[in-house]
Amino acid sequence: MLEPAYQADVVIVGAGVAGLSAAHRLTSAGVTTAVLEAAPCPGGRMSTEKVDGFRLDRIGQLLSTSYPELRLTPGLDALALRPFAPGVLLHSDGRRQRAGAVPGAMGARRARGALHAVRALASAPRSAAVGTGPRVRAPLGTAVDQARLGAALARLASSPVERLLARPESPAAQALSERGIPARTIDGFLRPLLAALLCDPDLTTSSRCADLALRAFASGRLCVPEGGAEALPELLAQALPPGTVHTGVRVTSIATTSVTTAEHGEIHCRAVLLATDAGTAAELLPGLRVPDFHPVTVVHHTTDDPPTTGASLLLDADRGGPVAHTTLMSQVDPTRAPAGRALISSTVLGTPPPDIDTAVRMHLARLYGTSTTRWETLAVHHTTEAVPAMRPPHDLRRPVRLLAGLYVCGDHRDTSTVQGALHSAHRAAAAILADLGAAGSLHRSEPLRAAA
Ligand SMILES: Cc1cc2nc3c(=O)[nH]c(=O)nc-3n(C[C@H](O)[C@H](O)[C@H](O)COP(=O)(O)OP(=O)(O)OC[C@H]3O[C@@H](n4cnc5c(N)ncnc54)[C@H](O)[C@@H]3O)c2cc1C
């Protein structure tokens, strides 16, 4: 099948979820593909550290069951998603209150489910709050405020994406204050939720991206891959023909018909797909935009005396410490901790404080309403260039075809999420297949099957 001059039809640089999913689409269409990965194993930022029977993610672990690419990406059929309890648990003034739960939001009945939420939120009794702190103001204000919030979520869940993308664009914090939403709803719910979803504590993100993130929240359930973040790239890698992924191979330069590697010299091909992080992509292809990044730190603790928050995602509406969100992860996904041990995973956004472990423990003690002094720290994972910033104006569909034979994908070409990375790969694979199947320098003698 190969022309002798080529060692693969397509060389993909980088085996993160974008590169692996593109490889899956190309190999399924009969295109020989080599994925070159600099690290010792595939997965990129979606990696999971194993320590004493615990599975500890490096990423901040917020996916949504409504991400379309989790359904559309071939190779992910066997992906098991572990949902959080519906909505989120908000901590404010020593109390915790559930909000944003959308019954039935995991399936196609999302609009109807969101409408149920309006009623549920409007009539939520004060006893819905958990915890034993003093009874002061609820994070979400009055029942009317909550009903308005439910109505807004319902509208978002049923809004077509195109309509959201046609709205004026400004920083999310500014857009929130201009939309006539009560300050309590903004500070008590939207701000902490969006900060967590966007990994952006100051909400400098484009309001369109914020709307998309809220839409994904309202129309699905927050979830994590069973077994750790690495389960997703592992499934993709396993579904590829044996020998497709080559780890420990660092690409040092690229052209349209070859790549040069530090370890194996030049590799010839008919097209190159650059699927690295944004910084490396710009080094290999000067001229590509390098975004700012949001730093993220994930701290994992264990205890044999777990808090009583169940499988909830707990957010601090008061911003009373470094933790943006935290969860009893072993309750969400029991495969991540050995029997009898609880795993608590917490995310710190932005530049972490100097003594992060002490600051996080003190904050967690307030959030969970329990002593954390006997909790054991399992890992502190800090990633400086974790999530590309999406400041306005943000182009959610940056071109993935630079010229015939040269393509680029990854979260920096779309939204800075797993969904965005997979979707950019979807677009890039379709562009490559279109070019390979068309007349011109990339013409093949036999027609290729269309992209899945
Ligand atoms: C701490 C943290 C928290 C996050 N939280 C969330 C979240 O809650 N929800 C969400 O949806 N997303 C989150 N993300 C973002 C998500 O992880 C990324 O969007 C996604 O994993 C990006 O995938 P990718 O394939 O585009 O890039 P990457 O995963 O970065 O893959 C690029 C690959 O290219 C390889 N590479 C680089 N240079 C070379 C070279 N010269 N030669 C060969 N290979 C090379 C790298 O080793 C890497 O494997 C988070 C990320 C981090 C780090």
The ligand as a Tripos MOL2 file, in Angstrom:
@<TRIPOS>MOLECULE
LIG
   53    58     1     0     0
SMALL
NO_CHARGES

@<TRIPOS>ATOM
      1 C1         -4.0060   20.5590   35.3330 C.3       1 LIG1
      2 C2         -4.9540   20.4860   34.1760 C.ar      1 LIG1
      3 C3         -6.3240   20.5640   34.3890 C.ar      1 LIG1
      4 C4         -7.2090   20.4480   33.3110 C.ar      1 LIG1
      5 N1         -8.5440   20.4210   33.5590 N.ar      1 LIG1
      6 C5         -9.3880   20.1470   32.5510 C.ar      1 LIG1
      7 C6        -10.7520   19.9440   32.8000 C.ar      1 LIG1
      8 O1        -11.1970   20.0130   33.9540 O.2       1 LIG1
      9 N2        -11.5860   19.6640   31.7380 N.ar      1 LIG1
     10 C7        -11.1000   19.5680   30.4600 C.ar      1 LIG1
     11 O2        -11.8920   19.2940   29.5310 O.2       1 LIG1
     12 N3         -9.8020   19.7640   30.1930 N.ar      1 LIG1
     13 C8         -8.9410   20.0490   31.2100 C.ar      1 LIG1
     14 N4         -7.6200   20.2200   30.9550 N.ar      1 LIG1
     15 C9         -7.1920   20.3340   29.5460 C.3       1 LIG1
     16 C10        -7.0440   18.9940   28.8310 C.3       1 LIG1
     17 O3         -6.2490   18.1350   29.6070 O.3       1 LIG1
     18 C11        -6.3960   19.3040   27.4850 C.3       1 LIG1
     19 O4         -7.2160   20.1990   26.7630 O.3       1 LIG1
     20 C12        -6.1920   18.0770   26.5980 C.3       1 LIG1
     21 O5         -5.6640   17.0020   27.3200 O.3       1 LIG1
     22 C13        -5.2620   18.5020   25.4610 C.3       1 LIG1
     23 O6         -4.9710   17.4130   24.6310 O.3       1 LIG1
     24 P1         -4.0080   17.6030   23.3650 P.3       1 LIG1
     25 O7         -3.9190   16.2920   22.7080 O.co2     1 LIG1
     26 O8         -4.4800   18.7770   22.5890 O.co2     1 LIG1
     27 O9         -2.5960   18.0620   23.9540 O.3       1 LIG1
     28 P2         -1.5660   17.3000   24.9190 P.3       1 LIG1
     29 O10        -2.2750   16.4380   25.8790 O.co2     1 LIG1
     30 O11        -0.6800   18.3640   25.4720 O.co2     1 LIG1
     31 O12        -0.7310   16.3530   23.9370 O.3       1 LIG1
     32 C14         0.3710   16.8050   23.1900 C.3       1 LIG1
     33 C15         1.3900   15.6800   23.1060 C.3       1 LIG1
     34 O13         2.4600   16.1120   22.2470 O.3       1 LIG1
     35 C16         3.6820   15.5910   22.7690 C.3       1 LIG1
     36 N5          4.8010   16.3810   22.2480 N.ar      1 LIG1
     37 C17         5.1190   17.6580   22.5420 C.ar      1 LIG1
     38 N6          6.2130   18.0320   21.8650 N.ar      1 LIG1
     39 C18         6.5750   16.9730   21.1060 C.ar      1 LIG1
     40 C19         7.6440   16.7560   20.1560 C.ar      1 LIG1
     41 N7          8.5430   17.7060   19.8590 N.pl3     1 LIG1
     42 N8          7.7320   15.5450   19.5640 N.ar      1 LIG1
     43 C20         6.8320   14.5600   19.8400 C.ar      1 LIG1
     44 N9          5.8110   14.7180   20.7340 N.ar      1 LIG1
     45 C21         5.6820   15.9100   21.3520 C.ar      1 LIG1
     46 C22         3.4890   15.7520   24.2910 C.3       1 LIG1
     47 O14         4.3930   14.9330   25.0130 O.3       1 LIG1
     48 C23         2.0420   15.3330   24.4470 C.3       1 LIG1
     49 O15         1.9080   13.9500   24.6790 O.3       1 LIG1
     50 C24        -6.7080   20.3220   31.9920 C.ar      1 LIG1
     51 C25        -5.3270   20.2630   31.7690 C.ar      1 LIG1
     52 C26        -4.4620   20.3290   32.8500 C.ar      1 LIG1
     53 C27        -2.9760   20.2020   32.5970 C.3       1 LIG1
@<TRIPOS>BOND
     1     1     2 1
     2     2     3 ar
     3     2    52 ar
     4     3     4 ar
     5     4     5 ar
     6     4    50 ar
     7     5     6 ar
     8     6     7 ar
     9     6    13 1
    10     7     8 2
    11     7     9 ar
    12     9    10 ar
    13    10    11 2
    14    10    12 ar
    15    12    13 ar
    16    13    14 ar
    17    14    15 1
    18    14    50 ar
    19    15    16 1
    20    16    17 1
    21    16    18 1
    22    18    19 1
    23    18    20 1
    24    20    21 1
    25    20    22 1
    26    22    23 1
    27    23    24 1
    28    24    25 2
    29    24    26 1
    30    24    27 1
    31    27    28 1
    32    28    29 2
    33    28    30 1
    34    28    31 1
    35    31    32 1
    36    32    33 1
    37    33    34 1
    38    33    48 1
    39    34    35 1
    40    35    36 1
    41    35    46 1
    42    36    37 ar
    43    36    45 ar
    44    37    38 ar
    45    38    39 ar
    46    39    40 ar
    47    39    45 ar
    48    40    41 1
    49    40    42 ar
    50    42    43 ar
    51    43    44 ar
    52    44    45 ar
    53    46    47 1
    54    46    48 1
    55    48    49 1
    56    50    51 ar
    57    51    52 ar
    58    52    53 1
@<TRIPOS>SUBSTRUCTURE
     1 LIG1         1 GROUP 0 **** ****
